[in-house]
Amino acid sequence: MSMSVGVLDHFNIRTRKLAETVRFYEDVLGLEKGDRPNFAFPGAWMYSEGKAVVHLVDISPTAEAQKPDSGVVHHVAFVSRGFDAMKARLQSKKMPFDARQVPGGDLWQIFVNDPNGVMIELNYEAAKEQGAAPSMRADDPGRS
């Protein structure tokens, strides 16, 4: 009997900045706020291509402390398309980001932080993208 863990289903952020976080995922990354089960706690689900990939939980009604970043989870990555369009979108919103090419040139990446300090990695298959390649860098994006 074979077995597979599969692909990433979603990630969850516990936040005191629910409205700001929803705006980031909608306005900056282009996700859509969508249906969410009727949980006994506030939150939102953010969708990409019909799939709820980011679950947000509003902890502002509780005494739970807001964590400053991703903790031991360094970043969350999405397979993406439209590298130049995303760069233009981030620039138009004055969002700081880091664009780079993975050594070997097959993968282009954009790194951007959400309002909670969660690092989001957007991966683009270079062969499917148009335009100029970003600079090739081998350093850890969390160190820049």
C-alpha positions in Angstrom: 0.0 0.0 0.0 1.5 3.3 -1.1 1.2 6.5 0.9 1.7 10.2 0.3 1.5 13.2 2.6 0.1 15.2 -0.4 0.4 19.0 -1.0 -0.1 21.9 1.4 -3.9 22.4 2.0 -3.8 25.7 3.9 -2.0 27.7 6.6 -3.6 29.4 9.6 -2.7 32.8 11.2 -4.0 33.8 14.6 -4.2 37.6 14.5 -5.3 40.7 16.3 -5.2 42.5 12.9 -8.0 40.6 11.1 -9.3 43.5 8.9 -5.7 44.6 8.0 -4.7 40.9 7.3 -7.8 40.3 5.1 -7.0 43.5 3.1 -3.4 42.3 2.6 -4.4 39.0 1.2 -7.1 40.5 -1.0 -5.5 43.8 -2.1 -1.8 42.7 -2.2 -1.8 39.0 -3.1 -5.2 38.9 -4.9 -6.8 36.2 -2.8 -10.6 36.4 -2.3 -12.4 36.3 1.0 -14.9 33.5 0.9 -17.2 31.0 2.7 -16.1 29.9 6.1 -17.8 27.4 8.5 -19.9 28.9 11.3 -17.2 28.6 14.0 -17.8 29.9 17.5 -14.9 32.4 17.0 -14.3 35.2 14.5 -12.1 34.9 11.4 -11.9 34.6 7.7 -10.9 32.2 5.0 -9.0 33.5 2.0 -9.3 31.6 -1.3 -7.0 31.1 -4.3 -8.4 29.5 -7.4 -11.4 28.3 -5.5 -9.4 26.8 -2.6 -9.3 28.2 1.0 -5.5 28.4 1.4 -5.3 30.9 4.2 -7.4 30.6 7.4 -7.4 33.6 9.7 -8.5 33.5 13.3 -9.3 36.8 15.1 -7.8 36.6 18.6 -8.6 40.2 19.5 -11.6 39.1 21.7 -9.2 36.9 23.7 -6.3 37.4 26.1 -4.0 35.5 23.7 -0.9 37.5 22.8 -0.2 38.4 19.2 2.9 36.6 18.0 5.3 38.9 16.2 6.1 36.7 13.1 6.0 33.2 11.8 7.8 31.6 14.8 9.7 28.5 13.9 7.8 28.4 10.5 10.1 30.5 8.4 7.7 31.1 5.5 4.8 29.8 3.5 5.2 29.3 -0.3 2.7 29.4 -3.2 3.2 28.1 -6.7 2.4 31.3 -8.7 2.2 32.8 -12.1 2.4 36.3 -13.4 5.8 37.4 -12.0 5.9 40.8 -13.6 2.3 41.5 -12.8 2.8 40.7 -9.1 6.0 42.9 -9.0 4.0 45.8 -10.5 1.1 45.2 -8.0 3.5 45.2 -5.0 5.2 48.3 -6.3 1.9 50.1 -6.8 0.9 49.3 -3.2 4.3 50.4 -1.9 4.8 47.0 -0.4 8.5 46.1 0.3 9.5 42.8 -1.4 12.5 40.8 -2.5 12.6 39.4 -6.0 15.2 36.8 -6.9 16.2 34.0 -9.2 17.1 30.6 -7.6 20.6 29.4 -8.6 20.2 27.5 -11.8 17.6 29.9 -13.2 14.5 27.6 -13.3 12.7 29.3 -10.5 11.9 33.0 -9.9 10.7 34.1 -6.4 9.1 37.0 -4.7 9.2 37.3 -0.9 6.7 39.7 0.9 5.6 39.9 4.6 2.0 40.1 5.6 0.8 42.5 8.4 1.6 39.9 11.1 5.2 39.4 9.9 4.5 36.1 8.1 6.9 35.7 5.2 5.1 34.7 2.0 7.1 33.1 -0.8 5.7 33.2 -4.3 7.3 30.8 -6.8 7.3 31.2 -10.5 8.4 28.7 -13.1 10.9 30.8 -15.1 10.1 29.0 -18.4 6.5 30.1 -18.2 7.2 33.8 -17.4 7.9 36.7 -19.6 10.2 39.6 -19.0 13.6 40.1 -17.5 14.8 37.6 -14.9 15.5 38.9 -11.4 19.0 38.8 -10.1 20.3 35.4 -9.1 20.9 35.0 -5.4 21.7 32.0 -3.3 21.4 33.7 0.2 18.7 32.9 2.7 15.8 35.4 2.1 15.2 35.5 5.9 18.7 36.9 6.3 18.4 39.9 3.9 
